[in-house]
Amino acid sequence: MRIRAALVLAILLAGSLPGSAQAPALSGNNPGEQAAFQAQKCQRYREAWSYAVRRRGTEGLSPEFVERHEAFLANGCVTSTKVCPRVKAEFDMANMLVMLGMNAGMSSTFFPFSCAP
């Protein structure tokens, strides 16, 4: 029940983020169009990160988690920087960001969360 309530809350909150409209359809043939959409997704994700930090804070997040996440944002969300959640607070933050991001038009491959070497 707790997970369901958190999911409902995240969906409702995602709709209130600036720029959280449905993602536009891309033709797939225009690199400029793809770059613009990547920048738009990164901005939406940056807003989700800011919202999540304001909402839940960074307590329990390791410096490495925060630094690697900030590096992902600083590189326009296109870097191969991986952010590995290791403790409950980091998993909670990652889950919140994925829910907010998916509702803002990002695909599952967008997110930096991975613990693979």
N, C-alpha and C positions, 0 to 999 in steps of 0.2 A: 504494500500500500504506500509506503514511504517513497519508493522509486517512482510510482505512478504520479504521486503528488508533485515530486520534483520535476518530472517530465512535463506535466501540465503547466507548472509554473514557468519552466524554461520556454515552452512554446508561447505562452502569453507574453513573457518578457521580450522574447525575440521579435515579436511583432511590434514592440514599442521602440526598438532600436532605430535610430536614424538610418535611412538607406536600406531597410530590411525588406524591400519589395522583392517580388519574385525575380529570379535571375532571367536575363534576356536570352533568347535563343541565339546561338552563334552559327554562322555558316560553316565554320571550321576551315575556311580557305584563306582567311585574311589575317596575317600575323599581327597587324596593327589592332585589329578588332580583338584578337586574343589577348594582346598585351594590355589593352584598355580594360578588358573584363577582369584580368588578373589583378590589376591595380584597384579596380572597384571591389573585388572580393577581399583584397588585403585591407582596404579601408574599412569595410564592414567588419572584418575579423578584428582589426585594431579597436574598433568601437566596442565589440563584444568583450575583448580583453579588458578594456578600461572599465566597462560596466561590471564585469565579474570581479575585478579588483575592488571597485567601490562597494559592491554588494557584499562580498565575503571576506575581503582583505587578503593579505598574503601570509597570515599566520599559518605556520606548518609547512610552508613551501620552502624548499631548500634554495640557497643562493644559486646553485647550479641550474635548477629548474627555471627560476626567474631569469637568470642571465641568458640561458639558451633560448628561452621564449622571446626575450627582448631582441636577441640577435636575429631570430626568424623574422620578426616584425621590421627590424631595421634594414633587412635585405629585401624588402618588398614581398615577403612571404614566398620567395622562390628559391631560397637557399636549400641546401641539403642538410641544414642543421636539424638534428633530431632532438626532441625533448622527451626525456624518459621519466614518466611519473613512477615514483618508487614507494611513496607512503600515501596513506588515506587522503590527506589534504590535497596532494598533487593529483590523485585519481579523481577526486571530487571536482577540482578545478578543470582538469582535462575533460571530464564528462560534461560539465556545464558549458565549456567552450564548444565542444562538438555539437551539443544540442542547439546552442545559439547560432553557431555557424551554419549548420544544416538548414535551419529555418531562414537564414539570410542568403541562401542560394549556393553554398559551397558543396562540392562533392566530397565523398569520404576520403579521396586521395589528397585533398587540400591540406589537411591538418598535419602539424609537425610531430605528433606524438608517436614515438616508436622507441623500442629498447633494443632493436636489432643492431648488431655491431656494424 
